[in-house]
Each structure stands twice: as structure tokens, then as C-alpha cells.
């Protein structure tokens, strides 16, 4: 993986909170969610991060690649850079 979405950065920018408010447990708490699973479990952390991403999409966030590796260096990608590849996933629509 050479490009990815850093949810901490996206969360901070979207909800306008400082970096010290982007720890996983704090993000969940601020969204009214509890941590599911065991702390520091890779699988459980991933599931909780996915829950945050889903909530951000529901709140209208346009999740975009915001970090990449180039020549062994971590590079921040500007949100004004055009999207590459497939369109961002959309939340499923349910019929009543």
C-alpha cells in the first residue's frame, strides 16, 4: 500500500478538532460510541476505525487519500488533489 486515508487526519480536519483529540478512544467517545473489543488488538482497532469512517461518511465527509509513500518518504497529500481511480465508496441506501 503506497496510498491511504489517515482517519486521524480526516477526522481532525472534518470535525475541526486538534490533533490531541484524534486518539481512537477519544474519537469514538466524541461520536457517542464505545470501544468494541480489546484495546490494542489490531483486528478490534481496525473494526473501530471502520465504524468511525462509516460515521464520517454518514455525516457528509468526503474521505480521500491523504498520505502516501514516495521514495521511502511519508508525504501528506493535499485534499485539493483530484481523486484517482475508483470513486469513493458510498453508504448503502436502504428501502423502508
HUGI-V247091 format. One record per run of one state. SS is the DSSP state (H for helix, E for strand, C for the rest). FROM is the first residue (numbers start at 1). TO is the last residue. Records with the same first field share a line. If there is no record, write none. Layout:
SS->FROM-TO, FROM-TO
//
This chain:
C->1-2, 5-6, 16-18, 22-23, 31-41, 59-66, 71-72, 77-96
E->3-4, 67-70, 73-76
H->7-15, 19-21, 24-30, 42-58
//
